[in-house]
Structures are given as structure tokens and as C-alpha cells.
Amino acid sequence: MNTALYIARRYLFAKKSTNAINIISTISVLGVFVGSAALIIILSIFNGFEEMVLKMFNTVTPELVISPAKGKTFDPRGAIFDGIRKDPRIYSYTEVLSENALLRYNEKQSVGLVKGVSKDYLKNKDLDSITVQGKFLLHNSNGPQAVLGSALQNYLMVNPNDPFTPLQIFSPKRGISTSSVNPTDDFMNLSIPVSGIFEVQRDFDNVAIVPLAFARELLQQDINVSAIELDLIKSDNADRLKTELQQQLGPGFEVKDRIEQNKALYNILGTEKWAVYIILTFILIIAIFNIIGSLTMLVIDKLKDIAILSSLGAGKKLIKRIFLFEGMMITLAGCIFGLFVGLIFCLLQQKFGMISMSSDNITIGNAYPVSLRWQDFVLVFVTVSAFSFMASALSSNLSVKNINNLNQDL
């Protein structure tokens, strides 16, 4: 066995002449234990929130979207688009025509995005999970239907259960350069019943989803579309298919994956997690550097042992390694125990949902979500190990200085 490690292990469990050394060492272990457990629990909860939010966003965000590099619309006809539609990797091929318009319901009105979608849009089996009122229907026996986001519904006070009050949508007519005597003549005005309300997030909830044919009539656009949304049979093929499509379509089009469609969201989620990690790491550093105090007192307590080891031929490097290993064992013991307790807590939270959020939030469930990732355990362990090494190295250097002072006294 390594001599320095053997002596450090004996010092760790040996009785000290001063009880304060044991107390300070115990406090150091508890500090690292609490910090490590808290860090892994918080990171796992952030992982859970991230997966939950992305799952909700991915319900209305396609895996790939094709849009024009310049302008608002493009012609979706041609051999390339026919080939994309028939590609066996494609699960749904949705043509989208969207534009801002004025929406009115009874006496209230608001500006919102009108999004016309083709029938493949309803292949998304998760649409029912975001529907909070009515049903997610775009057609029934009475004709086209609209589904509104909750932000529009709250502002316009739309009642999806009232079939006698349709939603009115106004959009400027194309090709009109001068205003008519009657301003309403400058706008297309169509009415459509509301079948349901969906809720994801404020940026998505200011949308009225309507059938593509209805949007074409409203926007007077017979051929062009704003985008083509693609969902795949296997999500693993998204990156490869994106590269292929970009090469086929050329610089006139943009092909974006989910991360590129929601850059702000992914940046916020990543930034928040790292911010919390940095804050908790500073707290953990304070706990780790408490080890300097306990090792300093241990050095003073073991000065006679150090003198004996020196007289037996032990060099300064060996003595430094003894106290380096001592500090590392103290902090890593707290870290490993903390990671274990954090793991147990996360598993219990996943299974039993011991800690609940406000029951007023009906869209994300009651229990705090937790998602365990092995990378977080490695990150916490490496973080503790790095700062533990730094603190222990400082203390071991102090032991050498004490040896020098002892030798001078002798």
C-alpha cells in the first residue's frame, strides 16, 4: 500500500488529542455532503423542467421546417418538394400559410397570428395533451373550425362551446393601394367557429390555427405557402435529413431543426442551469475550504509524528502527500455520500412525487419533475475533487512550513 495513503487513512480514523479537530472535520464533511446532495438534486430538477418544457414546445414545434431565405412565401410545387413528400422517412408533411390578422369576437378584438395548416398537421398525436377546452378539430360536419391559443382566448373571451358566435378575422386585401370610402372594403372578412383552446406558452398561445384552405381564402394566396413543417418517423434521422434537404434546396431556402427554431428557449434553459450550478458551486467551495482549518489543526496536533517521520528519513514530499490525501479523503467522503443521498432522493421523487408544486398550474402536473443524468454526477464529483485538491494542497504546504520551523527550533 502507498505509505502516504496508509498514514493518511490512519490519521483519518485515529483519535485526536484535541476534540475540536474532530468537530471541524465533521463539519467539513457535512458541508461537502449537503452541498453535493443539493447540487445533484437541483441539477436533476432543472433537467426535469427542461424535458417537460421541451416536450410541451415540441408538441407544436416540428422536427424540421422549410422556409424561404428571403420573403414570406414560396411556391411548394416542383420535383424536389414532391420527393420530400414521398420520402419514407417523413411521417407528416404539413404546408403552412400564416400571417398576422385582426381577430374579433363579440365586442373584443386583438391582433394575432393566423396559421393555416394542411391535414397532415393533425397526425400529431400529442395535440390533445395541450388542449384545455373543447377539441382540437379543424373540420366537422358544419365546415372549417379554428383552434385558438389561450392568450387569444383570454383576451377575446372566446367560448368554444358557443356555436352561434363565430370568430371574425380581418386581413388586408392584396393589390389595393388606396383606401376606399368604406374602410371595411379594404379587408377580407371571414368568420369561423372555434372548436377548442390550446395552451403551451405565451409566445405560442397568440395563434389561431385554421385549415389551409380557409387561410388561402383569407389571405388571397392560392398557391404559395409560408413554410413546410416536417415530422419524421425516427427523430434520429433529423440532422442527416436536414443536411440533405439544405443541399437539395440550395441557398434560397432555410431548413431549421427544433433548436434553431427555438434558440431563445434553449439558451434560457441552458443559462439558468449553469447559473444555478455556479452559485451552488461557490457555496460548495466555502464548505470545501473549511478543510484548511481542520488540516491546519491536524498538522499542529501531529507535529511530533512529523518530527519522528522526518528523523526516520521521510522527505517533505511524503509528508505533503500524507496531508494531501487526508484532505482529499475527508472531502470526497462527503461528496460520495452526498451524491448517493441525492440519487436516492431523486429516485423517490420520481416514483412517489414527495414534493409537489402549486396545484393551480394544471399544465405541468403537481410533482416537481426530476431527470437523472450521469453527466451531472461526473460534473459534481470532478468539481468537488478539483477544489478539494486545491484546499488540501494549501494545507499540505502549511505542514512543510511547520516542519521547517520545527527543525529550526531543534
PyMOL commands that set and color helices and strands:
alter all, ss='L'
color gray80, all
select helices_A, chain A and resi 3-13+19-60+79-86+119-123+127-130+150-156+183-186+212-219+235-249+258-261+263-288+290-301+303-311+316-352+374-409
alter helices_A, ss='H'
color red, helices_A
select strands_A, chain A and resi 64-68+90-105+108-117+131-134+139-140+143-144+146-149+167-172+187-192+194-198+207-211+227-232+253-257
alter strands_A, ss='S'
color yellow, strands_A
deselect
rebuild
show_as cartoon
